[in-house]
Amino acid sequence: MHGANRLGSNSLIDLVVFGRAAGLRCGEVLEANANQSDLPKNAGEAHLARFDKFRNASGGTPTAKLRATMQRAMQEDCAVFRTGETLQSGVKRIADVIGGVSDIGVTDRGLIWNTDLVETLEFDNLIVQAAATVNSAANRQESRGAHAREDFAERDDVNWMKHTLAWVDDKGAVKLDYRPVHAYTMSNDVEYIKPKPRVY
């Protein structure tokens, strides 16, 4: 989809391409003015349980400390230019941060302007993304786009022309899988553009 465009344009292209695809798909499968099925009786309970778990967390480690450790690990070991050695270090460091989540402490129990809780919920979202990112990068032995492995400097379409899928469980364990890249467009209006090396 992105071809050789600069990285800063990727999010705009994502919005245009996937926004159009989502709209077209909704038009195919949704019926106008149709009744929607009722929500299950326990809808939203898991979200409230997560909210209360963190709001009442009474461990000894402030969220800010865990977040700073996560940020340092990602900046130092999962920067744009990477090696297998630094990525493996990042995998371990992020796993260590995840191991510390059980000791997280939130001091503000309030429900109004609780920035301590907001930062903790944000950290909980970010640490999952960090685990997925660093594990996926450590496993991908090539350079492609913003993923520049100094120990695998070339793009490898034979082995790595595929999307990485990552699942992170409640304990922070990451499972990786893949799906193929489609070598066709979603419209007959444009031709498929074959991948090219990214040059600067």
Secondary structure, DSSP 8 states (H G I E B T S, - for coil): --TT--GGGHHHHHHHHHHHHHHHHHHHH--TT-------TTTTHHHHHHHHHHHT-B-SEEHHHHHHHHHHHHHHHSSSEE-HHHHHHHHHHHHHHHHHGGGEE-----SSS-HHHHHHHHHHHHHHHHHHHHHHHHH--S-BTTBEETTB-S--HHHH-EEEEEEE-TT--EEEEEEE---S-SSTTS----------
